[in-house]
Amino acid sequence: MVFKSPVGTEEERNSGKIWPGGWSDAQPYNTHYDYGYHTGADLNWNTPRWDADKHAPVYSIGNGIVTYAQLFSTKYWGNIIVIDHGMVDGKPLFSRYGHVEKINVVVGQSVTAEDRIAGVGDGNGIFKNNHHLHFDISATNKLSSTPHYWPQEDRKGLQAHFVNPRDWLRQQHVVDGIAVAEDTLASNVITNNVTDNTPQAVKPSATSTVWYVIASSGVTVRKNPGVSGEEVSILPRGSKISLEAQAGNQDGYTWGRISGGKFHGNWLAIFKQDRSESYASTNPPRI
């Protein structure tokens, strides 16, 4: 099953960046504030002007069935939508979208990752001049029976029923063939098989795995891992490559050493250390 960000344009949702474009998370998962422990993300887009996300489309993150879609309260939540995505990795999976406006779905309706389900709202006036989307993911059935559930000061309740939505999207599941599982990134490596007329005397290592450049602007090849490494070339989006080794957490990036081909022995960044952006995937991008 394909999962994507609940906000952003089609291109942005397919970019490999979990919170796409100018979107940011103003209140990340498990942070403590006036209402207790936060269950997910408060997604905001405030550039080039404040409240630029006002009325912006909200999408289902993936295939599912709507189990709740209505006004809950004008004091706390405003409108809430809950979607049941079935069993994923052996566990129930529900996604929740809070403070939304102009609900486009009804209970029992089937939806996909391409379906606009609502617009970014202000909680029916609760958050005036501060439109944003509250988005969270539960790996239990809690939101099925209690769509408005909020753990408040109960941190154990938070951790029992909710996962970090950013980590879940970027580490556990494919976002349209772009984000890949963390354990896959940690155990695999990339081969340069870019089409050119240069003789390729060095063959890829037998242990290397074919990957693809997915960054829209391409990836810089460097002589050494690190942003200060001398630039050799730029591999465009869609380039087919392989890595034989990784040097982790150099200048905030995880780096891979190219095995075989024209750039054998050089390095490129695979993803940011905080997993906010990925530059290579074992799945080819849609070009």
N, C-alpha and C positions, 0 to 999 in steps of 0.2 A: 504494500500500500504506500502511495506517495503522500507525504505531508509537507506543507509549506507554511510560511508566515501568514498570520491572519490579516496583515495589512500590506500596502504597497501596490505598485502597478504590476502588471503581468511580468514585465521584464525584471523588475526588482525582486519579485517573489521567486524568480528563477535564477537569480544572480549568485546564489551561494551564501549570501550574507543573511543571517537569521533575522535581524531587525533591519530591513532594507532601507535604501535611500537615506533620507534625513531623519528617519525614525530613531527614537532613543527610549530607553526604559528609565522612567523617573523614579520608580519604586521597585527595585528588583526583588526577586523571590527571597524569602526568609529574612528580610530586613525588618527591623522593629520600628514602629512609629505610633502615632496617636491611637490607631485602631487595632494595635497588636501586631502580630506577625503577618507579613504580607504573603499571600498564597501564590502569587504569580508575578506578572509584569504590568506596569502602567505605561502603556505605549503612547508616546507623544511625538508630534511633528510640529515644531515651532519655528521653522525656517522656510522662506526668508522673513516671515512675520509670525508673531505670536498667534497661536490657535490656528495654524495652517491646516491642522488635521480636522477641523470642524466639518462635519458631514462626510468625511472621507469614507470610502467603502470598507466594510469589514467582511472578511471571507471565512468560510469554514476551513480549518487546516487540512481536512481530508475527508474521505468518504464516511458517511455516518447517517444516523437517524436523529432528528430533532426530538428531544424529550421535554423541553421547557422553552417557551418563547413568549414572554409577557412582562408586564409591569409587576415588580415585586413590592417596591416601596418607594415613596417619594422622599423618604428620610435617609435611606441607607444605600440602596442599590440602583434605583431606577429600574430600567428594563434589563432583563437577563435572558440570555439564550444558552442552553446546554445541549451539546451534541454527543450522542453515544457512538463511539467508533468501533464497538465490538471488542473482541479479545485481540490484544496486541502483545506479543512476547509472553503469552500465557497469562496476561492480566487484563482486567477491564480497562478501557480507556475512555475518558470523558473530557471534553474541552468546554470551557465556560467563557462567555463574552459579556462583560458587564458595562453598565452605563450607556448602552447603545440607544440609537434612535431609528425610526423608520424600519421596523422589523419586517423582513421580506419572507419569512418562513413560518410554518405552523407546526404544531406538535404532530409527529408521525411522518413528516416529510423526509424523503431521502435527499441528501446533499452530497456534493463533491467538493474537492479543493478549488474548483473554479467558480463555485456559487457564491454570489454576494448575498449575505444573510441579513445585513443591517448597515447602518452608518455609524460613525464615531459620534457619540453624544456627550452630554454633560450631566447624565444621571437625572434627566427630567428637571433640570434646574438646580440640582444639588451642588454641582461644581460650575457655577457661572463663570464664563470667560476662561475656563480651563477644561476644554474638551479633551478627552483621552479615552483609550480603550483599556479596561481591566481585562486581562487575559490570563487564564490559568489552565493547568492540565492535572487531572486526577487519575491515578492508576488503581482506584477502588470504585465501588458502586455508590459512594457517599453522595455524589451530586445527583444520582438518580432518585434517591429518596428525599434528599434535602438540597435542592438546587441553590439555595441561598447560604449554605453552610459557610461559616467563618470561624476559625479557631480562636480568634482574639489573642489571649495571652498563653494559650495552650500550644506550646511549640511541638510537643509530641503529637498532637492532633494534626498540626501542619505537616509534619514529616511523614505521618502515617498515611495521609490522604492525598498529598500533593507532591509533584516533582518540579524541579526547576525547569520551566518551559523552554528557556533558551538552551540549556544543556541537553534536554531531551530531544529537541529538534536537530541540534547539530551533532550530537554524539550517537544517537540511537537509530536514527532513520534517515533515509534518503530524501532530500528536498529536490525532487525532480532530477535525480541523477547527479546532484552536485555535492551536498553534504554527505559524508560517509562516517561509518562507525569509528569511534575513537580507537578501539582495539585494532581495527584494520589499518588505520593510519600509523599506529605504533609498530606494527609488525611487518608491513610491506614497504617496498622501495620502488623507484621510477626508472626506464630505458629510453634513451633518445632514439626515436625511430622517425624523426622528422624527415619528410621527403626532400631530398636535395641530391645533387650530382657529385657530391664529395665522396671519394672512396671511404668506406667505413671498415678500417682494418681491425678495429677492436670490436668484438662481439659482446653483447650483454651477458652479464653473469647468469648462470643457470638458475640462480635463486631469485632473480629480479622479477618484478610483476609489472605488467603494462598498465600505465596510467595515462591521464589526459590533462592538459592545461585547461582550466575552467574559468580563470580570471578573464573578465571582459577585455582588459587592457594588456593581457599577456603576462608572462613571468620573466624577470631578468635572470639570466644565467651569470654566475659569478665564479671567479677562480677559487674563492674561499668562502666558507659560510660566514654570514654577517653582512650587514648593510654597508660596511666599509670595504667589502671585498671588491676587487676590480671587476667591472662589468665586461662580459664577453659578448653577449648577444641577448636578444629578447625572443622568447618562444611565444608565438601567437596563440590565442585561444583555439583549442581543438588539436594542438600538437600532441602527438602520441609519443610517450616517453616512458623511462623506467629508472628506479633508484636502487642502489645496492646497500646504502648505509644512511643513517640519520645522525645529525648532530643537534640535540635538543636545546631549545630555549636560548638561542643566540640572538641577542638584540630583540627579544620578544617574539621570535619566530622559531619554528622547527624547520630545519634544513635537511635536504636530501642530496646525496651525491649521485650524479648521473652515471649509469653503467652502460658502456658501449656507445658507438656512433661518434659523430662529429664532436660532441661536447663531453666525451668520456672523462670522468674525473673532476668535472666542474660541479658547481652546487647551485641549488635554487631553493627558494622558500616554499614549503608545502602548505603551511597554514600559520596563522597567528597563535601564539602560545595560549591566549585566552579563548581561542576557538571562535572569535567573532568573524573571521574571514578565512575561507579556504581557497587555495590557488590550484590545487590538483585533486583529481578524483579517479577512481577506478572505473567510473562510468563516464562516457563521452558527453560533452555538453550539447545542448541544442543550438546549432549555429544558424 
